[in-house]
């Protein structure tokens, strides 16, 4: 019996695909993990910019905004990863 769930291999037209959908889950998980890594990298860079602002209010404000946006990126990345993992039920776990 073929798995005809949303995002299944048959619906996506993927050849030689695992019918359980775990390959699709692995790809999605890898993408979100990469996005989370980039957001964390931007957070570190913004922290360095804040430390290097040397009291300049304009540079400090710009670095604070970058930190806020990077934190939002990290939170969104891991939230979307968890939501997609729950919806597709791929069984993928975040392992670092």
C-alpha positions in Angstrom: 0.0 0.0 0.0 1.5 3.3 -1.0 1.8 6.2 1.3 -0.3 9.1 -0.1 0.2 11.6 2.6 0.9 15.3 1.9 4.4 15.6 0.6 4.7 12.0 -0.2 7.1 10.8 -2.9 4.3 10.0 -5.3 2.7 13.4 -5.0 6.1 15.2 -5.5 7.1 13.0 -8.4 10.4 12.0 -6.9 12.0 8.9 -8.2 13.7 6.3 -5.9 12.2 8.0 -2.9 11.6 6.3 0.5 7.8 5.9 0.7 7.7 6.8 4.4 8.7 10.4 3.6 11.8 10.4 5.8 14.0 11.6 3.0 11.8 14.6 2.5 11.9 15.2 6.2 15.7 15.0 6.2 15.9 17.6 3.4 13.6 20.0 5.2 15.4 19.4 8.5 18.7 20.2 6.9 17.4 23.4 5.3 16.0 24.7 8.6 19.1 23.6 10.5 21.2 25.6 8.0 19.0 28.6 8.3 19.3 28.4 12.1 23.0 28.2 11.8 23.1 31.3 9.6 20.9 33.2 12.1 23.2 32.2 15.0 26.2 33.3 13.0 24.6 36.7 12.4 23.8 36.9 16.1 27.5 36.4 16.9 28.6 39.0 14.3 26.1 41.5 15.7 27.4 40.9 19.2 30.9 41.7 18.0 29.7 44.8 16.3 28.0 45.9 19.5 31.1 45.3 21.5 33.2 47.2 19.0 30.8 50.2 18.9 32.9 51.9 21.6 30.0 53.9 22.9 28.9 55.4 19.6 25.1 55.5 20.0 24.4 55.1 16.3 26.6 52.0 15.9 25.2 50.5 19.2 21.6 51.0 18.0 22.4 49.4 14.7 24.1 46.4 16.4 21.1 46.1 18.8 18.7 46.0 15.9 20.9 43.3 14.2 20.8 41.3 17.5 17.1 41.5 17.7 16.6 40.4 14.0 19.1 37.6 14.5 17.3 36.3 17.6 14.0 36.5 15.7 15.6 34.4 12.9 16.9 31.8 15.4 13.5 31.5 17.0 11.6 31.4 13.7 14.0 28.8 12.3 13.6 26.4 15.2 9.9 27.0 15.5 9.3 26.3 11.8 11.5 23.2 12.1 9.4 21.9 15.0 6.1 22.7 13.3 7.1 21.0 10.0 8.5 18.0 12.0 5.1 17.7 13.8 2.9 18.2 10.7 4.8 15.7 8.5 5.6 13.3 11.3 8.9 12.5 9.8 10.5 11.4 13.0 13.5 13.6 12.4 15.2 14.9 15.5 17.4 17.9 15.9 20.8 16.5 16.6 24.0 18.5 16.7 
